[in-house]
């Protein structure tokens, strides 16, 4: 019997050796493929950071039920390397967390999505009675009727200091639209939702997220803040930047009350856990998870996500996060079970396509080729520098020609010239309302305009100065020629 056992053991050992021999090449190919993909992703991210003058980036990728990659790039100003565990502000990516918290309370029967928000706050006494028609769903879908024009957000001074304080603003604000009639992206909508979570749960919003979202998902390095000052005071967070002619300028984020719509700070490793949670029911029942990932009634904005679908990529949920010195992008391809989140230590800029990072990484994972766009900060800032230099030289030459010119200027030509040359001045003066019009009603402070398009503002300022100087010289020449003509007439 013992001899038989030994023979069986020997045969089993031989069989395992043979199987391992055949299995080894398959495993090696899988490892090699992943290594090749990761190298392509690294090369793509590093190249895009370089051409866009981004100092620090953190990337999270999940595929199927696994964390595919969580990696940091670049370094702190003191030389510390950025890793997958380095915390970054995710800005408006926070809205999906807030929406999840509300839906958890819906699942518990404590909140009704179609109940009026004011029904949870009987002490509200709004002057505009339409406030009482705003439902929880309207707030989630950004269709409350509020916008930045009737209720300042980034431009409010002083900023709110608590959620209860902002709730009192509903007593005096007048809605821009009837609730449910129009979409308007407005951060305070999610501040009201954060307060609703506090009111119903009996916990602070940060404490609720910690206990019901971060801890269950193992997001141990993720936390919520109420003001951007708390980000600036945290030495574990890389200092943010804006770009000035391609040079990253370190700058403190202006004070901004962000509890609810934009207050979460997270890492690549934790954001990977968050994206994986979109495929299971640990935090939310399946029917509510489906609502969580569905577009709203007035467009793609649903509940903290932009929910879209196309014939190639299938269903996606996504969101971008914007601060003036930080940026974040997140896209989850639901049907392909692929999620990508990228955080940056530089802010919104007209010449940096941050979403290209996500798109390029997705293409690489799908086996497609990802290329760096020629429309990048390095190329565009070079163009802007040449424009500033060229405008200055052209202005100097034009003024020199006016001084040397002996030709008279007619009143008609002078008026036409004045209209054209004052156009850059008018654009510069009315830049905030112009950006508000282009940005679908978002009211942006001058600080935000400067950090977003500093080189463009400098060029407009130089062009305006050149044009004004040119006009002054032309008017002087016009009046001089008139005076000379009158003197000649008297002499005759």
C-alpha positions in Angstrom: 0.0 0.0 0.0 2.8 2.4 0.9 4.6 1.5 -2.4 1.4 2.2 -4.3 1.0 5.6 -2.6 4.6 6.5 -3.5 4.0 5.5 -7.2 0.8 7.6 -7.3 2.6 10.6 -5.7 5.4 10.2 -8.2 3.0 10.1 -11.2 1.1 13.1 -9.8 4.3 15.1 -9.5 5.3 14.3 -13.0 1.9 15.3 -14.3 2.1 18.6 -12.4 5.6 19.3 -13.9 4.3 18.6 -17.4 1.3 20.9 -16.9 3.5 23.6 -15.5 5.8 23.3 -18.5 2.9 24.0 -20.9 1.4 26.7 -18.7 4.6 28.7 -18.3 4.7 30.1 -21.8 1.1 31.3 -21.6 1.8 33.1 -18.2 4.9 34.7 -19.6 3.0 36.0 -22.6 0.3 37.5 -20.4 2.9 39.2 -18.2 4.8 40.4 -21.2 1.7 41.9 -22.8 0.8 43.7 -19.6 4.3 45.0 -19.3 4.2 46.2 -22.9 0.8 48.0 -22.3 2.1 49.6 -19.1 5.2 50.8 -20.9 3.1 52.4 -23.6 0.9 54.0 -21.0 3.9 55.4 -19.1 5.5 56.7 -22.3 2.2 58.3 -23.4 1.5 60.0 -20.0 5.1 61.2 -19.6 5.2 62.6 -23.2 1.8 64.4 -22.7 3.0 65.8 -19.4 6.1 67.2 -21.0 4.4 68.9 -24.0 1.8 70.3 -21.6 4.2 71.4 -18.9 2.5 69.4 -16.2 4.7 68.7 -13.2 2.7 66.0 -11.4 0.1 63.4 -12.4 -1.6 60.4 -10.8 -3.3 57.6 -12.9 -5.7 54.9 -11.8 -6.9 52.2 -14.2 -9.2 49.3 -13.5 -10.1 46.5 -15.9 -12.8 43.9 -15.2 -12.6 43.2 -11.4 -9.0 44.1 -10.9 -6.8 47.2 -10.4 -4.9 47.3 -13.6 -2.6 50.2 -12.7 -2.2 52.9 -10.1 0.8 55.1 -10.6 2.2 58.5 -9.9 4.4 60.7 -12.2 6.6 63.7 -11.5 7.6 65.1 -8.1 6.7 67.6 -5.4 8.6 70.9 -5.4 10.9 69.5 -2.6 11.8 66.5 -4.8 9.6 63.9 -3.2 8.3 61.5 -5.9 4.6 61.3 -6.7 3.2 57.8 -6.3 -0.1 56.0 -6.5 -0.7 56.8 -2.9 -0.1 60.6 -3.2 -3.3 62.5 -2.4 -4.8 64.9 -5.0 -8.0 67.0 -5.0 -10.5 65.4 -7.4 -12.7 68.6 -7.4 -16.0 67.9 -9.1 -15.4 64.2 -9.3 -16.7 64.5 -5.7 -20.3 65.0 -7.0 -20.7 61.3 -7.8 -19.8 60.5 -4.1 -22.4 63.0 -2.9 -25.0 61.5 -5.3 -24.2 58.0 -4.0 -24.7 59.2 -0.4 -28.1 60.5 -1.3 -29.1 57.3 -3.0 -28.0 55.2 0.0 -30.5 57.2 2.0 -33.1 56.6 -0.7 -32.5 52.9 -0.4 -33.1 53.1 3.4 -36.4 54.9 2.8 -35.1 58.1 4.4 -35.1 60.2 1.3 -37.6 60.4 -1.7 -36.0 61.5 -4.9 -39.2 63.2 -6.1 -40.0 64.9 -2.8 -39.5 68.7 -2.5 -36.1 69.5 -1.0 -37.8 72.1 1.3 -40.0 69.4 2.9 -36.8 68.2 4.7 -36.2 71.8 6.0 -39.6 73.2 7.3 -37.8 76.3 8.6 -37.1 77.5 5.1 -39.2 80.6 4.2 -38.4 81.3 0.5 -39.6 84.6 -1.1 -39.6 82.8 -4.4 -42.3 80.1 -3.9 -40.9 78.1 -6.8 -38.1 77.0 -4.4 -40.7 74.7 -2.8 -41.0 72.9 -6.1 -37.3 71.9 -6.3 -37.0 68.2 -5.7 -34.0 66.1 -4.7 -33.9 64.7 -8.2 -33.7 68.3 -9.6 -30.7 69.0 -7.5 -29.0 65.8 -8.6 -29.7 66.5 -12.3 -28.7 70.1 -12.0 -32.2 71.3 -13.1 -33.1 73.1 -9.9 -33.6 76.5 -11.6 -30.5 77.9 -9.8 -27.4 79.1 -11.6 -24.3 81.2 -11.0 -25.9 84.4 -12.0 -28.7 84.4 -9.5 -26.7 82.7 -6.8 -22.9 83.4 -7.0 -20.6 80.5 -6.4 -16.9 81.1 -7.2 -17.4 84.8 -7.3 -19.1 85.1 -3.9 -17.3 87.2 -1.3 -17.0 86.3 1.4 -17.4 82.6 0.8 -19.8 80.5 2.8 -18.4 78.8 5.9 -20.9 76.0 6.5 -23.7 74.1 4.7 -26.3 75.5 7.0 -25.3 79.0 6.0 -25.7 78.3 2.3 -29.2 76.8 3.0 -30.4 80.1 4.3 -29.7 81.7 0.9 -32.7 79.9 -0.5 -34.9 82.3 1.5 -33.9 85.3 -0.7 -32.7 83.9 -4.0 -34.9 84.2 -7.1 -34.8 81.2 -9.5 -33.5 81.8 -13.1 -35.8 79.0 -14.4 -38.7 77.0 -13.1 -37.5 73.7 -11.5 -37.0 70.9 -13.9 -37.2 73.1 -17.0 -33.6 73.7 -17.8 -30.1 72.3 -17.1 -27.6 74.6 -15.5 -24.4 73.2 -13.9 -24.3 74.8 -10.5 -22.1 73.7 -7.5 -24.5 74.8 -4.7 -27.0 72.2 -5.9 -24.7 69.6 -4.5 -24.1 71.6 -1.3 -27.8 71.4 -0.6 -27.6 67.6 -1.2 -24.7 67.4 1.3 -26.7 69.2 3.8 -29.6 66.9 3.2 -27.3 63.9 3.9 -26.4 65.6 7.2 -30.0 66.4 8.2 -31.3 62.9 7.5 -28.3 60.8 8.7 -27.6 62.9 11.8 -23.9 63.0 10.9 -21.6 65.5 9.4 -21.2 65.1 5.6 -17.5 64.1 6.0 -18.3 61.6 8.8 -21.1 60.0 6.7 -18.7 59.6 3.7 -16.0 58.1 5.9 -18.3 55.5 7.5 -20.6 54.6 4.6 -18.4 55.0 1.5 -14.6 55.2 2.2 -14.4 52.6 4.9 -16.5 49.9 3.2 -14.4 50.3 0.0 -11.1 50.4 1.8 -10.3 53.9 0.7 -8.2 54.6 3.7 -6.3 57.6 2.2 -9.4 59.5 1.0 -11.1 62.3 2.9 -13.4 65.2 2.4 -12.7 68.9 3.1 -15.1 71.9 3.2 -12.7 74.6 2.0 -9.8 74.8 -0.4 -7.7 76.3 2.5 -7.6 72.8 4.0 -6.0 71.5 0.8 -3.3 74.2 0.8 -2.5 73.5 4.5 -1.9 69.8 3.9 1.8 69.0 3.2 0.9 65.6 1.8 -0.8 67.2 -1.2 1.4 68.4 -4.1 1.2 72.2 -4.5 -1.0 73.2 -7.5 0.1 75.3 -10.5 -1.1 77.4 -13.4 0.7 77.9 -16.7 2.2 81.2 -17.8 3.6 80.9 -21.3 4.2 77.2 -20.6 6.0 77.8 -17.3 4.3 76.1 -14.3 3.7 78.8 -11.7 3.1 77.5 -8.1 0.0 79.2 -6.7 -2.3 78.8 -3.7 -5.9 77.9 -4.7 -8.2 80.8 -3.7 -10.5 80.2 -0.8 -13.6 78.4 -2.0 -16.3 76.6 0.0 -16.5 73.2 -1.7 -18.2 70.8 0.8 -20.5 68.6 -1.3 -19.6 69.4 -4.9 -15.8 69.4 -4.9 -14.3 68.6 -1.5 -12.9 65.1 -1.8 -9.1 64.4 -1.8 -8.1 60.9 -3.0 -5.2 58.8 -4.4 -4.9 56.8 -7.6 -5.0 53.6 -5.5 -8.2 54.7 -3.8 -9.9 56.0 -7.0 -9.3 52.5 -8.5 -11.3 51.0 -5.6 -14.0 53.6 -6.2 -14.2 52.8 -9.9 -14.4 49.0 -9.2 -17.3 49.7 -6.9 -19.4 50.8 -9.9 -19.6 47.2 -11.0 -21.0 45.6 -7.8 -23.7 46.1 -5.2 -21.7 46.6 -2.1 -22.9 50.2 -1.6 -26.2 50.3 -3.5 -29.0 48.0 -4.7 -28.9 47.1 -8.4 -32.0 49.1 -9.3 -30.6 52.2 -7.7 -27.2 51.6 -9.1 -28.8 51.7 -12.6 -30.4 55.1 -11.7 -27.0 56.2 -10.5 -25.5 55.6 -13.9 -28.5 56.9 -16.0 -28.7 60.3 -17.8 -31.1 62.9 -16.5 -34.4 64.0 -18.0 -32.9 67.2 -19.5 -29.6 65.9 -20.9 -26.7 63.6 -20.2 -26.1 64.9 -16.7 -27.7 62.4 -14.3 -26.7 61.9 -10.7 -23.1 63.1 -10.3 -22.2 61.7 -13.7 -22.4 62.5 -17.4 -24.1 59.3 -18.6 -23.7 58.7 -22.4 -23.8 55.9 -24.9 -22.4 55.4 -28.4 -22.3 52.5 -30.8 -18.5 52.0 -30.4 -17.8 52.5 -26.7 -21.1 51.5 -25.3 -22.3 53.1 -22.0 -20.0 55.4 -20.2 -20.2 57.5 -17.1 -17.7 60.4 -16.7 -16.9 63.6 -15.0 -14.2 66.2 -14.9 -13.0 68.1 -11.9 -11.8 71.7 -12.2 -9.8 73.9 -9.8 -7.7 76.8 -10.9 -4.5 74.9 -9.9 -5.7 71.3 -10.0 -7.5 69.2 -12.5 -9.0 65.7 -12.6 -10.7 63.5 -15.3 -12.6 60.2 -14.8 -14.3 57.9 -17.4 -15.8 54.5 -16.7 -16.7 52.4 -19.8 -19.5 50.3 -18.1 -20.0 47.8 -20.9 -16.3 47.1 -21.2 -15.7 47.2 -17.4 -12.8 49.7 -17.9 -12.3 52.7 -15.7 -9.7 55.4 -15.9 -9.1 58.3 -13.6 -6.3 60.9 -13.9 -5.4 63.7 -11.4 -3.1 66.6 -12.1 -1.3 69.3 -10.1 -2.1 72.0 -12.7 -5.4 73.7 -13.3 -7.8 74.4 -16.1 -6.0 75.8 -19.2 -7.4 76.7 -22.7 -4.4 75.0 -24.3 -4.3 71.7 -22.3 -6.6 68.9 -23.3 -6.7 67.0 -20.1 -9.4 64.5 -21.3 -6.8 63.4 -24.0 -5.0 61.6 -21.2 -8.0 59.4 -20.5 -8.8 58.9 -24.2 -5.2 58.0 -25.0 -4.9 55.5 -22.2 -8.2 53.8 -23.2 -6.9 53.5 -26.8 -3.7 51.8 -25.6 -5.6 49.3 -23.5 -7.9 48.5 -26.4 -4.8 47.8 -28.6 -5.1 51.0 -30.6 -2.5 53.7 -31.2 -2.5 56.8 -29.1 -0.7 59.9 -30.3 0.0 63.3 -28.7 -2.0 66.1 -30.3 -0.2 69.0 -32.0 -2.7 71.1 -30.1 -0.8 71.1 -26.8 0.5 73.7 -24.4 4.0 73.8 -25.7 3.0 74.5 -29.3 0.2 76.9 -28.5 2.2 78.9 -26.0 5.0 79.2 -28.6 2.4 80.7 -30.9 1.2 83.0 -28.2 4.8 84.2 -27.5 5.4 84.8 -31.2 2.1 86.7 -31.3 3.1 89.0 -28.4 6.5 89.7 -29.9 5.1 90.2 -33.4 2.3 92.5 -32.1 4.8 94.6 -30.2 7.1 94.9 -33.2 4.2 95.5 -35.6 2.9 98.2 -33.2 6.2 99.9 -33.0 6.7 99.9 -36.8 3.1 101.2 -37.4 3.7 104.1 -35.0 7.0 104.9 -36.6 5.3 105.0 -40.0 2.6 107.3 -38.7 5.2 109.7 -37.4 7.0 109.7 -40.7 3.9 109.9 -42.8 2.9 113.2 -44.4 -0.4 111.9 -45.7 -3.6 113.3 -44.3 -6.2 111.1 -42.6 -9.9 111.5 -43.4 -12.5 111.5 -40.6 -14.2 108.4 -42.2 -11.0 106.4 -42.2 -10.2 107.4 -38.6 -13.7 106.3 -37.4 -13.4 102.9 -39.1 -9.9 102.5 -37.8 -11.0 103.3 -34.3 -13.8 100.7 -34.3 -11.5 97.9 -35.4 -8.6 98.9 -33.0 -10.9 99.2 -30.0 -12.2 95.6 -30.5 -9.4 93.9 -28.5 -10.0 96.5 -25.7 -13.7 95.7 -25.5 -13.0 91.9 -25.5 -10.6 92.4 -22.6 -13.0 94.5 -20.7 -15.9 92.2 -21.2 -14.0 88.9 -21.0 -15.9 87.7 -17.8 -19.4 87.9 -19.3 -18.1 86.6 -22.6 -16.7 83.5 -20.9 -19.9 83.1 -19.0 -21.9 83.1 -22.2 -19.5 80.5 -23.8 -19.4 78.5 -20.6 -23.2 78.0 -20.4 -23.8 80.4 -17.5 -20.8 79.6 -15.3 -19.6 82.9 -13.8 -15.8 82.8 -13.5 -13.7 85.2 -11.3 -10.8 87.2 -12.8 -8.3 85.0 -10.9 -9.8 82.0 -12.8 -9.6 83.8 -16.1 -6.0 84.6 -15.5 -4.9 81.1 -14.6 -7.0 79.6 -17.4 -5.8 81.9 -20.2 -2.9 84.1 -18.9 -1.0 84.2 -22.2 -4.1 85.1 -24.1 -4.9 87.9 -21.7 -1.4 89.2 -22.0 -1.6 89.2 -25.8 -5.0 91.0 -25.7 -3.4 93.6 -23.3 -0.4 94.1 -25.5 -2.6 94.3 -28.6 -4.9 96.8 -26.8 -2.0 99.0 -25.7 -0.5 98.9 -29.2 -3.9 99.8 -30.8 -4.6 102.6 -28.3 -1.2 104.1 -28.9 -1.7 103.8 -32.6 -5.1 105.6 -32.4 -3.6 108.4 -30.3 -0.9 108.9 -32.9 -3.5 108.8 -35.7 -5.7 111.4 -33.9 -2.8 113.6 -33.4 -1.9 113.4 -37.1 -5.5 114.0 -38.0 -5.8 117.2 -35.9 -2.3 118.3 -37.1 -3.3 117.9 -40.7 -6.6 119.8 -40.0 -4.7 122.6 -38.3 -2.2 122.8 -41.1 -5.0 123.0 -43.7 -6.6 125.8 -41.8 -3.3 127.7 -41.5 -2.7 127.2 -45.3 -6.2 128.6 -45.9 -5.5 131.7 -43.8 -2.2 132.3 -45.5 -3.9 132.3 -48.9 
